[in-house]
Amino acid sequence: MARGSSQSMIQRFLPDIDPGFAAGQYLRFRDRYVVTPLGLGPAVREYPSGMDGPGDVDSGPLPLGVSLSATAVTLGAAQVHGDAALAGALARYGELAGLPVGTPWTKRYAFGLMPIGDAFLAWSKTARPWTATGPLEPPPASVPWWWRLPLLALLAVLGAAPWLPALRRRARAAR
């Protein structure tokens, strides 16, 4: 059975081998592996939609079936395939969900505890085709323009929650 961690790597390099074949394979990969768990943003499953299995050293832990390593590598695959919508959404979602910690000199994800993840993200964010002579035909967009709205709504609720007791006290005092 094909897995997201290996398929994302294949999708990253396949356009350099056979661009025509790669375009169809990328669409199949995107349809079967790219999901929006809890409706909060795009991510890549380790197993195709509808299947589950254990994580391992390649995939890492699989919260909600999502492989963080496959998601990071898919950012580069999306860039190489000209899928700006998915690449941008994965990068933006990673800026929040990746728990970045910045200093004046560096930026590390997962609080800096997983340097291999930082290396994969740097590699993926700078991905470009090696042998393509011109831009690839971009695939149809798969990420809707409103993908951020559920995530922003959740963050607004979480941000407002600590203020609710004070707002209630103030409303009672105003009566």
C-alpha positions, 0 to 999 in steps of 0.5 A: 500500500502506498503511504503519504511519506513515500508518495510525497517524496516521489511527487517532489522528484517525479516532474524532473523524470517525466512531467506528463506522467507526474501531473496525473500522479500528483492529482491522484496523490492530492485527491487521496492524501491531502485532507483538512482534519477538523476543517482547520487547514490542509495536511497530508495523511500517511494512509489514503483517505478511508484507511488507517495504520500505524506510524513508523520512523518515516511518518512519525506519530499520526495525529488524526492520521496525518503525517507531519513529515509527509505534510512538510515534504508535500509543500515542496512537491506542491511548489514543483508542480506549480500548485501555488494554492496548496503550497501557500496553504501548507506554508501558512498553516505550518507557521501556526501549527508548526509552533515556530520559535524565532530569534534574531538569527534563526527560526525553528519549528516544534519549539526547536526540538526536531531539527530534522523537521526544520531541514525538511521545511527549508528543503521544501520551501526552496523546492524548484524543478531541476530539469524542467525547461519551462513552468509546469501547467499548474493543476486546478486549485484544491484549496478553497480561498476560505480555508483559513476561516474555520481556523481563525474562528477557533483562534478567536474563540480561544483568544476571547475565552479568558476574557469572558468572566471579566465581560460577564462581571462588567455586564452584570455591573452595568445592569 
